[in-house]
Amino acid sequence: MKLRTDLLEFLTGQDILEEALANVDRYNAEPSFPKTGKGYLRPATPKERAQEIARSEALAKRLEERMKKARRLQNLENTALLKRDALDLSARPPDADRNELPRTGEKVWPDAVKL
């Protein structure tokens, strides 16, 4: 199986824990384990190898779906930003107490020049 480094950022601790727990029965201690603290990983049987491949493919699919979901969310955010910029909307809401047009409704020349 090809190593997909692009999916590593979507890997969670739960994914790693599931894989470790699936392989825990393959770890065997040496006869002198209490003294040395060493053990080994016994070779996988063909059945275990097939299960490992199936788990690996399932994990790759889950990670790809997480990546697609993250990219969709990122695209939505980018689209919203582009729309905001296209409409030239301010990022902050206008102040309610600020009078944008203070002279609205007033005559500009209330006393016209008389000749």
C-alpha positions in Angstrom: 0.0 0.0 0.0 1.2 3.5 -0.9 2.0 5.9 2.0 -0.4 8.8 1.7 1.4 11.7 3.5 -1.3 14.1 2.4 -3.8 12.4 4.7 -1.6 12.6 7.8 -3.0 15.9 9.0 -6.5 14.3 9.2 -5.3 11.3 11.3 -6.6 11.4 14.9 -5.5 9.7 18.0 -8.6 7.5 17.9 -7.5 6.1 14.5 -4.1 5.2 15.9 -5.6 3.7 19.0 -7.9 1.5 17.0 -5.1 0.1 14.9 -2.9 -0.5 17.9 -5.7 -2.4 19.7 -6.3 -4.5 16.5 -2.6 -5.6 16.6 -2.1 -6.0 20.3 -2.6 -9.8 20.2 0.4 -10.1 18.0 2.8 -8.8 20.6 4.5 -11.5 22.7 6.9 -11.1 25.6 10.2 -12.9 25.8 10.5 -15.6 28.4 12.5 -13.3 30.5 10.2 -10.3 30.0 10.1 -9.3 33.6 13.9 -8.9 33.6 14.5 -7.4 30.2 11.3 -5.7 29.4 11.6 -6.7 25.8 9.2 -8.5 23.5 8.6 -9.0 19.8 5.9 -8.8 17.2 5.1 -12.2 15.8 4.6 -12.5 12.0 1.0 -12.0 10.8 -0.9 -15.0 9.5 -2.5 -14.6 6.0 -5.9 -14.0 7.6 -4.5 -11.3 9.9 -2.7 -9.7 6.9 -5.9 -9.6 4.9 -7.7 -8.0 7.9 -4.8 -5.5 8.2 -5.2 -4.5 4.5 -8.9 -4.1 4.9 -8.5 -1.9 8.0 -5.8 0.2 6.1 -8.1 0.7 3.1 -11.0 1.6 5.4 -8.8 4.1 7.2 -7.6 5.7 4.0 -11.3 6.1 2.8 -12.2 7.7 6.2 -9.2 10.1 5.9 -10.1 11.0 2.3 -13.7 11.8 3.4 -12.3 14.0 6.2 -10.1 15.8 3.7 -12.9 16.4 1.3 -15.1 17.7 4.1 -12.4 20.1 5.3 -11.8 21.3 1.7 -15.5 21.8 1.2 -15.7 23.9 4.3 -12.6 25.9 3.3 -14.1 26.5 -0.2 -17.4 27.7 1.4 -15.4 30.1 3.6 -13.4 31.3 0.6 -16.6 31.7 -1.4 -18.2 33.8 1.3 -15.1 36.0 1.5 -15.1 36.5 -2.2 -18.8 37.4 -2.2 -18.3 39.8 0.6 -15.4 41.4 -1.3 -17.3 41.5 -4.6 -20.2 43.3 -2.9 -17.8 45.6 -1.1 -19.4 44.9 2.2 -17.7 46.0 5.4 -16.5 43.3 7.7 -17.9 45.2 10.7 -21.6 46.1 11.0 -22.5 49.8 10.8 -22.9 51.8 14.0 -26.6 52.3 14.8 -26.0 55.7 16.4 -23.8 57.0 13.6 -25.6 59.4 11.2 -24.2 58.6 7.8 -26.2 61.4 6.0 -26.7 64.2 8.6 -28.3 66.7 6.1 -30.9 64.4 4.7 -34.2 66.2 4.3 -32.8 69.7 4.7 -32.8 72.2 1.9 -29.3 72.9 0.8 -30.0 76.6 0.1 -32.8 77.6 2.4 -32.3 81.4 1.6 -31.5 81.7 -2.0 -29.7 84.8 -3.3 -32.3 87.5 -4.1 -31.6 90.0 -6.9 
